[in-house]
Amino acid sequence: MAHYKLILAYDGTNYNGFQRQAIKNSVQATFEEALRRLGWQGRAVMPAGRTDSGVHARGQVVSFNLDWQHPDYQLQNALNAFLPADIAVQSVSQVRAEFHPRYDALSRQYRYQLYWQSARDPLRDRFAWRLNRKPALELMQIAANDLLGEHNFIAFGKALKEDGTTIRRIFSADWVEEADGMSFTIVGNAFLYHMVRRIVFVLVNIGLGELPVDSVRLGLERGSTGIVSLAPARGLCLEAVIYQEDK
């Protein structure tokens, strides 16, 4: 019996998040169904985190125990043969039995994409938030700089557990302008429920002139921004989860 670590990529459009749910379609349930076809008898796989409904991933990490008598690449191929087109295993490796994708993670990287034009673009809307006009990147970056360091982020999300801490550390938060859009990449030790999407919503509205540039700083200081809206899930992607062995 070996302990495996997988990198999983998925288009989250048709799923109600990663976590298995009783009556709704989830990435976890779909993946576990494929795994059972290979003889897995576990109760649940362990993920690095739970992405929201409609959120995508390029670097979700999952681990589980499996009695597999073949090379790792054959496990990857077998799983991908049973998975639907919108979920795919990117890599497989054997790790120590104590490895835990969530608790061993040093940092997580998310990327949010947006673009601007008057009409919908069906080929882009699946993975990006469309705006009617271009926001000011300079203002958004100034506000994003206030996220850096360790803060109580209760103004931007909530803990997954009722008694969980809302203290998080952000290592980087950067906007980059692209051909006809922008992307926001944020790296932190961990994130609260809805934290990235609420941050993006506030930053974009700062860029559009709807909120003052000090909204992030004041929200962190006061514990509230007074805003409950979120950026659409479709623009968000879990890009990578970093561990000690990756450094």
C-alpha positions in Angstrom: 0.0 0.0 0.0 1.6 3.3 -1.1 0.6 6.9 -0.4 0.2 8.9 -3.6 0.3 12.7 -4.3 -1.5 13.9 -7.4 -1.7 17.2 -9.1 -5.2 17.7 -10.5 -6.5 20.2 -13.0 -10.2 20.8 -13.7 -12.6 23.2 -15.3 -15.0 23.9 -12.4 -17.8 25.3 -14.6 -20.1 22.2 -14.2 -19.2 21.4 -10.6 -20.5 22.6 -7.2 -17.0 23.0 -5.9 -14.3 20.4 -5.1 -15.8 19.0 -1.9 -18.1 16.0 -2.1 -21.7 16.8 -1.4 -24.8 14.7 -0.8 -26.8 15.5 -3.9 -24.7 17.9 -6.0 -22.0 17.2 -8.5 -18.5 17.8 -7.2 -14.9 17.3 -8.4 -14.1 15.1 -5.4 -16.9 12.7 -6.0 -16.1 12.4 -9.7 -12.5 11.8 -9.0 -13.2 9.2 -6.3 -15.5 7.4 -8.6 -12.6 7.0 -11.1 -10.3 5.9 -8.3 -12.7 3.2 -7.1 -12.6 1.7 -10.5 -8.9 1.0 -9.9 -9.6 -0.8 -6.6 -9.4 2.1 -4.2 -11.4 1.4 -1.0 -10.7 4.5 1.0 -13.3 6.7 2.6 -12.2 10.0 1.1 -9.2 11.5 -0.6 -7.3 14.4 1.0 -7.2 17.7 -0.9 -5.0 20.8 -0.4 -8.2 22.9 -0.2 -11.8 23.3 -1.2 -12.4 25.4 -4.3 -15.8 27.1 -4.6 -18.5 26.2 -7.1 -17.4 27.2 -10.6 -13.8 27.8 -9.6 -11.1 26.2 -11.7 -7.8 24.5 -10.8 -4.5 23.9 -12.5 -2.6 22.8 -9.4 -5.0 21.2 -6.9 -3.2 18.6 -4.8 -4.8 15.3 -3.7 -3.4 12.4 -1.7 -4.7 8.9 -0.9 -3.5 5.3 -0.2 -3.7 2.7 -2.9 -2.4 -0.8 -3.5 -1.2 -0.3 -7.1 1.3 -2.7 -8.5 2.3 -0.7 -11.6 4.5 2.4 -12.4 3.2 5.8 -11.3 2.7 6.9 -14.9 0.3 4.0 -15.5 -1.8 5.2 -12.5 -2.0 8.6 -14.1 -3.0 7.2 -17.5 -5.6 4.8 -15.9 -7.2 7.6 -13.9 -7.3 9.9 -16.9 -9.0 7.2 -18.9 -11.9 7.1 -16.4 -12.1 10.8 -15.7 -14.4 13.2 -17.8 -12.8 15.6 -20.2 -13.0 18.5 -17.7 -10.8 16.8 -15.0 -7.3 15.5 -15.6 -4.4 14.2 -13.5 -1.3 16.2 -14.3 1.3 14.2 -12.3 1.6 11.3 -9.9 4.2 10.6 -7.3 4.6 8.4 -4.2 5.2 10.4 -0.9 5.8 9.6 2.7 2.8 8.1 4.6 2.5 11.2 6.8 2.1 13.7 3.9 -1.0 15.8 4.1 -1.8 18.1 1.1 -3.5 20.8 3.3 -1.4 20.9 6.5 2.0 20.4 4.8 1.5 23.2 2.3 3.7 26.3 2.7 1.7 28.5 0.3 -1.0 28.6 -2.3 -1.2 30.6 -5.5 -4.4 31.8 -7.1 -4.9 33.7 -10.4 -7.9 35.8 -11.4 -8.5 36.8 -15.0 -10.7 39.7 -16.3 -11.2 41.5 -19.6 -13.2 44.4 -20.9 -15.5 44.8 -23.9 -19.1 45.8 -24.4 -20.4 42.4 -25.7 -20.0 39.0 -24.1 -17.3 36.7 -25.5 -18.5 33.1 -25.0 -15.0 31.8 -25.6 -13.5 33.8 -22.8 -16.4 34.1 -20.4 -15.9 30.6 -19.1 -12.6 31.6 -17.5 -12.7 35.4 -17.0 -14.9 38.2 -15.6 -16.0 40.6 -18.3 -16.1 44.3 -17.5 -17.7 47.1 -19.6 -14.7 49.4 -19.2 -11.0 49.2 -18.3 -10.2 49.7 -14.6 -7.1 51.6 -13.5 -4.4 49.0 -12.9 -2.2 51.5 -11.0 -4.9 52.1 -8.3 -5.6 48.4 -8.0 -2.0 47.6 -7.4 -1.6 50.4 -4.8 -4.6 48.9 -2.9 -3.3 45.3 -3.4 0.0 46.3 -1.8 -1.9 46.8 1.5 -2.7 43.1 1.5 1.0 42.1 2.0 2.1 40.7 5.3 0.2 39.1 8.1 -3.3 40.4 8.9 -6.7 39.5 10.2 -8.6 39.0 7.0 -12.1 38.7 8.5 -13.2 41.6 6.4 -12.6 39.5 3.3 -13.7 36.0 4.3 -14.5 33.6 7.0 -12.7 30.6 8.5 -13.7 27.1 7.3 -14.3 26.0 10.9 -16.5 28.0 13.4 -13.6 28.5 15.8 -10.9 28.8 13.1 -8.4 31.7 12.9 -8.9 34.4 10.3 -5.2 35.4 10.4 -3.4 34.9 7.1 -0.1 35.9 5.6 0.1 37.2 2.0 3.5 36.9 0.3 2.6 38.6 -3.0 -0.4 40.3 -4.8 0.3 41.5 -8.3 -1.8 42.8 -11.2 -0.5 42.3 -14.7 -2.0 43.9 -17.8 -2.3 41.7 -20.8 -3.3 42.2 -24.5 -6.9 43.1 -23.7 -7.3 42.1 -20.1 -5.7 41.8 -16.7 -4.7 39.0 -14.4 -4.3 39.1 -10.6 -1.9 36.6 -8.9 -2.0 36.3 -5.2 0.2 34.0 -3.0 -0.4 33.3 0.7 0.1 30.7 3.3 -3.7 30.0 3.2 -7.0 31.6 2.3 -10.3 32.1 4.0 -13.6 31.0 2.4 -14.4 33.4 -0.5 -11.3 35.5 0.4 -9.8 35.9 -3.0 -13.0 36.6 -4.8 -14.0 39.3 -2.3 -10.5 40.9 -2.5 -10.8 40.9 -6.3 -14.2 42.5 -6.2 -13.0 45.3 -4.0 -9.8 45.9 -6.0 -11.7 46.0 -9.3 -14.2 48.5 -7.9 -11.3 50.6 -6.7 -9.9 50.5 -10.3 -13.3 51.5 -11.7 -13.5 54.5 -9.3 -16.4 53.1 -7.3 -14.4 52.7 -4.1 -11.5 54.8 -2.6 -8.0 53.5 -2.9 -7.7 53.0 0.9 -10.6 50.6 1.0 -8.4 47.5 1.6 -6.3 49.2 4.3 -9.4 50.4 6.1 -11.1 47.1 5.8 -8.1 45.3 7.4 -8.0 47.9 10.2 -11.7 47.9 10.9 -12.5 44.2 10.3 -15.1 45.1 7.6 -15.4 46.7 4.3 -19.2 46.8 4.3 -19.2 44.9 1.0 -20.5 41.4 0.7 -20.3 41.0 -3.1 -17.8 38.6 -4.8 -16.0 38.6 -8.1 -17.5 35.8 -10.3 -16.2 32.3 -9.6 -15.4 31.7 -13.3 -12.4 34.0 -13.3 -10.6 32.2 -10.4 -8.1 29.4 -10.7 -6.0 27.6 -8.1 -2.6 27.6 -9.9 -0.3 25.8 -7.4 0.2 24.6 -3.9 3.8 24.8 -2.7 5.5 22.3 -0.3 9.0 22.2 1.3 10.2 19.7 -1.3 9.3 22.1 -4.1 11.6 24.8 -2.9 
